[in-house]
């Protein structure tokens, strides 16, 4: 589950008791979560974290609609900056920043009155993280995003100075250490990163601590560790986390789909496909939470696994179904056509491959996937030798 949780953290989610709003949130039921958080904000309009809850949910709803939550987007050696931006209606963006600004203003006013107010320092840290998340994914303003993340890190450091026992703040410092440690050296030389060299292993250790002992961020830390383990090619460590998340949030089908891809990364084709088959069984059975999952999404996941296992005939069958499925989010639809073209190239069916790559161009002409497909219009796709 992609959740570029790398730039944000939620508040007030007890490790033992999930609020009604966050139960909806982690089960991908964003409209219901928004309704709950709107009610909470109306009841307590002077609590900064209420604004963060609602802003975070607006952001992730838009990411979900665009198909941007799967960790497929952040795996392998891809740089953090190789992402397609997410198109969001102007009214939603306006609402998001109104919430962030209002919550941040409340936190800052409280800190002006009491610089040792750990709760509001942390709320302000989260607001900066959420703004960075938006700048990264929606606006594709990477340096602005890093600046926000660094501001969030500095505030989290202050929180830990005030209250060293507030383990949840280590989510922010851990994320910052991991992200900065993953960046090229020339980016780490930027002025606003002065003093932060990054520490990937240290960041992961901090997230482990939050996943075990945190209160507000225990769930988020576990989700994020799953994303990082896939990126770091450590899928075996991600599977127990995903199994636990699936048990706790059974209506979130993305956890099951991620588990399938983890098994594929481990080299177990049978378990990977069995996990996809289970998702399809739940979808067809009408299990709560799976009704919004399209057959095309499942076909793409299955086809992608078959593609990597060089089961090309079956991959063509599944990817063709995915590419032509309606409705399907833009990212998955574009990826399906790209993978289909690559599969046809591996089968030496060049005319079919060219047709698929042209579909990528037509579907999302300004995307990074379109740029990639343009290379294959002039030169057939070939697997890199391992």
N, C-alpha and C positions, 0 to 999 in steps of 0.2 A: 504494500500500500504506500503509494508514493508520499503523501503527506510531507511536503517540504516543510515538515515540522522543524527542519533545521533552522528556521528563522523565527519560531514562535513557541510559546508555551501557554497552556490554559491555566486557569485558576480555580480553586475551590472544588476540586474533584477528589473526594475522599477515596483513599485506597480501599476502604471497606464498603462504603456506601456511595453509589453513583446517583447524583441528582437526576430528576426526571428529564431535565433539559439535556444533560450530558449523556444519559442513556440513549436518547434519540440521536444525539450528535455522533456517538461512536457506532451506532447502528445505521448510519448513512441517512437518517430520517431528518433531513435538514429543515424542511418546512415546519415540522412539529417542534424541532429544537428552537427555531427562531421564535415561534409563538410563545414557548415557555420563557425564553430569555427576554422577550419583549415585556411579558408580564412581570418578571423579576425586576427589570429596569424601571417599570412604572411604579412598582412598590417601593423600590429603594434607589431613587434617582441620584442620590449623593454618594453612592458607593462606586468608585472608579472601576472596580473589576467587573461590574455588571455591563459596562460599555464594552469592555474587552471581550466578554463572553459572546455578545451579540455580533461584534465586528468579526471575531474569529469564525463564527458560524456562517456569516455572509460570505467570507472569503472562501471557505472550504466548500460551500454549496456551489459556488461558481467554478471552482476547480473540479469538483465532481462532475458537474454538467459537461465540462469540456474534456472529461476523461483524463484529467491531469493528476489523479491521486495514485496511480499505480507506480510502484518503484521501478518499473521498466524504464522510466524516464531518467533515473539517476544511477544506472548500473554501469558496470564495466569501467573503461578508462575515459568515458565521456567527461569533458570538463563541466564544472558546475554551470558555466555560462552558455552551454549549448542547449538551449531550451526555446521552444516556441512560446510566445506570450499567449496569455489567455484573454480572449475577447470578453469584455464585461460591459453591460449597459451603463451609460453615463450616470443614470440615477442611482444605480447600485454603488458605483465608485464614490459618488458624492455622499451617500449615506455612510459608507464605510469610514471615510475620512472625518465626517462629522462626529461619528462615535469615538474614533481614536482621539481626535482633538479635544472633545468634551471630557473624556475620561482622563486624558493626560493633564488637562487644566485642573481638574479636581485633585489629582495626585500632587501636582506641583504646588497648589495652594496649601495642601496639607503639609507638604515638606517645608514650605516657607515658614509655616507656623511651628513645625517640629521636625528638624532635620534628621531625627532618629526614629522617624515613623517607618518601620521596616515594611509594613503592609503596603503603604502607598509608594514607597520606593520600588517595591517589587511590581506593583501594578503599573508603574511608569516604565519599568524595564520591559514588561510584557507588551505594553503599547508600542514601544519602539521596535520590538521584535516583530509584531504584527505588521507595522508599517513597512519594515524591511521585507517581509514575506510578500506583501503586495507589490512593492517596487521590483522585487525579483521576478515574480511570476506573471504579474499583470502588465506592468510597465516595461519590464525587461531593462530596468535601470540598475545594472549590477553594482556599480560603485556607490550609488545612493543606498542600495540595499546593504552593502557591507558597512557603510557609515552608520546606518540605523542599528545594525547588529552589534557594532562596536559600542555604540551608545548604550544599548541594552546590556552589554557585558559590563561596562563600567558601573552601571546602576546595580547590577547583580552583585558585583564585588562589594559595593557599599552595603547592600542588604546583609551580606555575610559578615561584614565588619560589625554591623549593629546586632545581628542575631546569628551567630555561627551555627546554631541548631536548625536553621531554616533550610533544610536539605533541598527543598524544591528549587531554590535559587541556583543550585549547582547544575540544573538542567541548562540554564542559560550559559553558564561558564563552560560547561562541557561541550555544548553545541559550538560555541565560539572557538574553543580550542580545536575541535575536530575540523570545522570548516576552514579556519585560517591555516591549519596545518596541511590541508589538502590543496591550498592555492599555490600557484606558481610563485617563485621568489620575487619576480618583478612586481606582482600585485601586493605581496606582503610589505613591500617598501613604501607603500602609500602612506602619506602623513598621518591619516587618522588611524592607521594600524600600528603606529609607532609604539614600541613596547610590547607588542603581541606577536610572538613568533609562531604561535600555534603548537599544538601537541596532540596528534591524532590518538595515540594510545591513552594519554591522560584524559582526553575528552571522552573516550569510550568508557574509561574507568569511572569518571564522574557520572555518566549516564547509568552505569550499572548500580551505583550507589542510590541514585534517585529511583530506579526501577525496584529496588529492594526496600528502601526506607522512606521514600518520598510520600507525601500526602496528596498534594494537589496535582503532581505531575507523574505519578507512578505509571499510569496508563500510557501517557504520551511518551515517556522514556522507553517503555517496552516497544511501542510502535516504532519509534525512531531507531532503536537498536536493531530491529528487524531490517529496516531500510539500510542502515550502515553495514550490517553483516553481509547483505547482498552486494553492496558496492565494494566491500573489501574481500569478496569471494570467500565468505565464511558461512555458507548457507546452513550447514549443520547446526550452528548455534542459533540460527533464526527460527528453525522449525519449532522447537519447544515454545518459544515466545508466541508464535503464530497460533499454535494449538491452544495455548492459554487464552489468547485474545478471542479466538473463535468460540471457545466455551463460554466466555463472559459476554460476548456480543454476537449471538448466533444469527442475527439478522443482517450482519455485515458480510456479504459474499466476497468482498475483496480479500479478506484474510484467507479464505479457502483458495482463491485464485493465486494468491501469492505463495501459499504453501505448495501448490502444484509447480510453480516456477522454481521454487527452492529445490524440490526433488529433482527437477530437470537439471538444475545447476550441479547437483550432486552426482549426476550420471545415472539416475534410476528412472529410466523411461516409463516403466510399468507403474511405479507409484505416482509419477507425475500425471500420467494419463488417467489413472484411477481417481486422483483428486479432482481432475476436470470433470470426469464422468459423474462424480458425486454432486458437483455443483449443478450439472445439467439435470440430474435426477431431482434435486431440490427445486430447480426452476420449473420443471415440467409438473411437479407435484403441487405447485402453487404455495409452497411454504412461505410464511410471512417474511418479507424482506427481499425475496427473490423475484417478486413479480415485476420489478422494474429492470431486471437484468435481461438484456436482449439475447436471443439465440446467436446473433452475430458476434457479440462479445466473446461468448463461450467458444464459438467456432474459431475466432482469431487466436485465443489462447492455445487451443488444441493445435491449430495449424502452425503456430509459432514453435511449439515444442517439437512437432514432427519435422519442421524445417531444420532445426538445429541437430536433430538426430538423423538427418539425411534420408528421411522417409518421404521422398519427394512426391510420389503420386498421391499419397494420402494428404500431404501438406497442400497440394494444389486443390484438392477437393474441399478441404476445410477453409482455406484462405479465400477461395472463390466465393464460398457461401458468406463468409464474413464481409468481403468487399462489396457484395451486392445486397447486403442486409439493410433493412430500414425498420426502425430508426437506428442509427449508430452514431456515437459521438465522433466529432471530427478527427481527433487524434487516432482512435482505433480504426476508423475507416481509412485514413491515410496510410497508417502502418500496414493495414491488410493489403492494400494495393502495392505498396513498396515490397513487402515480403513476397507477394505473389510474383511480382516481376523478377525478384532475385531467384525464386524457386524455378521459374521458367528458364532463366539464364543457366542455372545449374543443370537443367535438363536439356540444354542446348536448343531450346525452342525460342529463338530470338524474336520472331515477329510477335509472339504472345507477350514476351517480356516487355517489348517496346510499348505495346498497347497499355500494359499495366502501369508503366512509368508515366505515360501520358495522362493516365487517370489521376495520378498523384499531383501532377502539374495543374490539372483542371480543378481538383478538389481543394487544394490549399497552396496556391501558386507562390505565396510569400513565406512559406514555412521552411524550417531547416530541413524537413524531410523532402520538400520539393527540390531544395538545393542538392541534397544527396542524390535524388533520383536523376537529376540532370547529368550527373557524372556517368550514370549507367546508360543514358541515351546514346552516349558516344563510345562507351567502353563497357562490355558486359561485366556483370557482377561475378566475382570469384571469391571463394572463401580464403581468408588469410591462413597461411600455414602456421600451425601451432609449434 
